[in-house]
Amino acid sequence: MSGFFTSGLSALTGIRTALDVTGQNIANVNTPGYSRQRADLIPSQPQRTLGNSVGNGVVVDGLTRIYNQFVFDSIVDTTSAQGRLSQLSTYSDRVNNLLADPESGIAPTIQAFFDSIQDATADPASIELRQAVLGEAQALANRFNRIGDELENIAAEIDRNIGATVDEINALSSEVADLNNRIAAQQNGPIPPNDLLDQRDLALTRLADLIGIETVEDSAGSVNVIALPGVSLVTSGGANELVATDDPLNPTRRRIELRSGQTGATSPIELSSGQLGGLMAARTTIVDNTRDLLGQTALTLATTLNTQAARGLDLAGNFGNDIFAVDGALSARPSADNTGSASLTVSIDDLATFTGDSYELLFNGTNYQAIRQSDGEAVTITGTGSGADPLRFNGISIVVAGVPTADDRFAVEPTRAAASGIRLALSDAEDLAFAAPVSAEADLSNVSGAAISINTTVDIDDPDLLSSSVIEFVNPTTYTVNGAGSFTYVDGDPITLNGTEFTISGSPVAGDTFRLQANTNAFGDNRNAIELAGFRDRGVLDNGRTGIVGSYGRIVTDSGIRTRNLQASVEAQDALRSAAVRQQQEVSGVDLDEEAANLVRFQQAYQAATQLIAISDSLFDSLIGAVRR
Amino acid sequence: MTRVATLDTFNRALQRITDANARVARAQEQIATGTRITTPADDPYGAAQVLLFEQNLAALTQFTRNADSAEVRLQREEVSLTSAGDLLQRARELLIQANNANQSDETRGFVAVELREIRDQLVDIANSEDGRGRFLFAGSRDTEAPFVLSGGSVNYGGDQGTRNIQIGEGLFVEAGDDGASVFMRIPRGNGTFVATPSLANTGNGIIARQSVVSPGTYTGENLTIEFTAADSYDVIDSGGATIATGSFAAGDTIVVQGIAVEINGEPQVGDEFDISVAGFQSVFSAIEDAAVALDAGASTAAARAALSSSLNRGLDDLDQALGIVLETRATVGTRLRSIDAQRDLNASYALITQEVLGEIRDLDYTQAISELSQQLTALEAAQQSFVRIQGLSLFNVL
């Protein structure tokens, strides 16, 4: 009889708890990270009455958080990878669009520049056509600058994001450490720390997105967080702080260090995953790499055209000055941590093997080692670094001045700043060197019809290149040079004199005279302009396989392939993460239909339980009434 | 039994709508831009090819522009050479006319005046411009008039440079000829040797024709035909040695060292005819020489003979000049034809390149529009199903 009442009462309490839990589930249907809960009702222990054991109603054993650790681990795992890929893909997209934009792409301006030189070959004396060449050169330099500057801005933006992300990570790590403590405290108490666990899981998921983590739960209920590939971020002792500091190799860049919570000491760390890992990788492999390659195109253009200009004469009859200057190229920065006094001078050794990579140069006390920045591979070096025997690798040569000490490091970035730094160096259109340095002529009074023609300048540095020379035949097979010597003439054989190679052909006779002289006043000579225009197609890089336009095309293709691959990877990773989230939601998510059904179920049970009380009351009344008589 | 969490249903349906939206936007962008490749990531290899083909197209356009420049210059040169040819023809006619026996000193003087006028006109032609204010026949020194007439002689201030202009892949055309080769370096006489009567001759021996019998035999040294009698001669070489002797009658041809000299009239004892290597002279001095000879008059038999010899030689010289002008004009014609051919070739290359470029880059509108309408249908379906699924809830029926 009392059991009957007690059952009813316990049912009311138990079912109300179940209704409360349902209400809580419904209330949190949209709460991120919320795991649905369940009131665990168990039958109350029976009391012995009249030989029969009947249960004593129901008791609430606890509130279970519906949760699956494996599913959660797979969310952390897929989120870590996705954070990295999303950043890489974002920046790859940005760079790709920058290169693809027909308004800002470089290929049309390169073409227009070479076209303007071609136009000038038709009338090399024309100041208007020469001005047009300078105008197109300026436009080309501007185009390089704009893309170079934009890439620099993206790199700076990445640096700012790195700083912001580090702050966020630190906040989340302390939150996890704090939650660890509170969960441990509450673990064996009367109220299960379900909401705290949800909060911690949410913090861990966000941490996974930002830095990429693995978690290990210890017996006390605390999670240890390891930032990939192996940096201890949160331990049972608390959180370790990340610090974004100036990179000693590159003061404009942040690098990440870990400050130990216990000792306060900092040490640089490598991060590979999450958004932070993605940002660091995007900076190196996408933005810096593109800047290097674009700079390679800019520097190659400037170097080849300047070299060719110096092989010709301008309207004033002087050797051509540089057409382009490249500010900030061929840079080599000693690390701020260096203890030695060494400084480096970088020059292009050989364009045919010049790759345009950037390197970290290490001095180990006896030797130098070059590590390519883009992939961390070591590059073979020859030479000692002295002026007579410079360090040589990948088309560059480096002369070391001063004395390095062991473990000194240098950032060697030959082309990094070249796209931003290329500018037009000529201001006067008359200074464009369109004429070849030397002209040849047969004396008009020559008796024979033998002809002379210049093939090429073989030694531009010959001190007598511009000296006049007279070749006079003393008989049909012998000639003198400037009245001296006796040289044998062979029809059509190339002859080299004062750095110029030329050919005399035909049957000269005694007294025939030919002259080589500085090609001054030949305003209409376009021979060097043709050479300059020829660099549109001529292979200069990769042992002559890749030209200037080709090297730009390669950047565009590489960027396209990278972006496409990253887009595919992001999609695949998204699908993996979605699957994990879905799995987690299947287990832990709130289903309103289910809750509605539960509401109905618990409501009916509650009504039944109230009937238990009512019936118990009327039974009692009946009993009392019967006894009163 | 699979549970479906309410929030998850919502999020996933939303994601599907976002995705469908992105695909619609992409299809729309393709249609709006008309290109299949909006960024290199859409088709990296295609993008590289587009870059390459666009570069080729631009180069072909430039080559055609260059061909136009070269063509203008060569057409102007052709016109100039035709005028020069006409003038030389006229000069030649004048010489033939002046060589007629019934001409007087006075009429020959008129011819000399006209010849000099022709010479002056030739100088003007040789100083023709190319339409951009540059002198066509100045070689590389084309900003100043190359031919300067002073005191009857013409000096050339240009050089011997030629201008190459690129009109095709690896193909250059010489867009002009230097003045030295067209006007200044005209072979004298028959191009091998020149025979002239000595000024001191007393007879009326005339050099009528000079020709080469066996090419390559003449050593190029100076020879002298000396008449030892009116009907016999010696040929003396540059060392003073007699290398041939013979008897002579008017109209006979003397052959020595493979060259033949026909002498008309009656040379006297001691008369000499000098043979020297031809070498070159300018077309202007050839005309001037003839004018000077005409000016000299022909009062004596010997003078008449000398004049006749000079005019005969002058005719040879003018024929040489005319030959060079015509030959140059012919090569100009050849170059113009090759420019035409190359331009056609460039145009057909461009057409082929355009086609290939179009295949790689351009959008197939039919396909793109059907793609767009498919994507729109998908988007509408996603939106409608979202609304309907969201409307389903057990709470609605409680």
Interface residues (C-beta under 8 A of the other chain):
Chain A: V29 N30 S92 D93 N96 N97 L99 A100 A107 P108 Q111 F114 D115 Q118 D119 T121 A122 D123 A125 S126 A435 S439 A440 E441 A442 L444 S445 N446 V447 G449 V509 N519 N521 A522 F523 G524 D525 N526 R527 I530 A533 R536 D537 V549 Y552 G553 R554 V556 T557 D558 S559 G560 I561 T563 R564 Q567 S578 V581 R582 Q585 E586 V587 S588 G589 V590 D591 L592 D593 E594 A596 A597 L599 V600
Chain B: T2 R3 V4 A5 T6 L7 D8 R12 Q15 T38 T39 P40 A41 D42 D43 P44 Y45 A47 A48 L51 L52 E54 Q55 A58 A59 Q62 R65 N66 S69 A70 R73 D130 R132 R134 A138 G139 S140 R141 D142 T143 Y156 D159 Q160 G161 R163 N164 I165 Q166 F172 A175 A180 M184 R185 P187 G220 V277 A278 G279 F280 S282 S393 L394 F395 L398
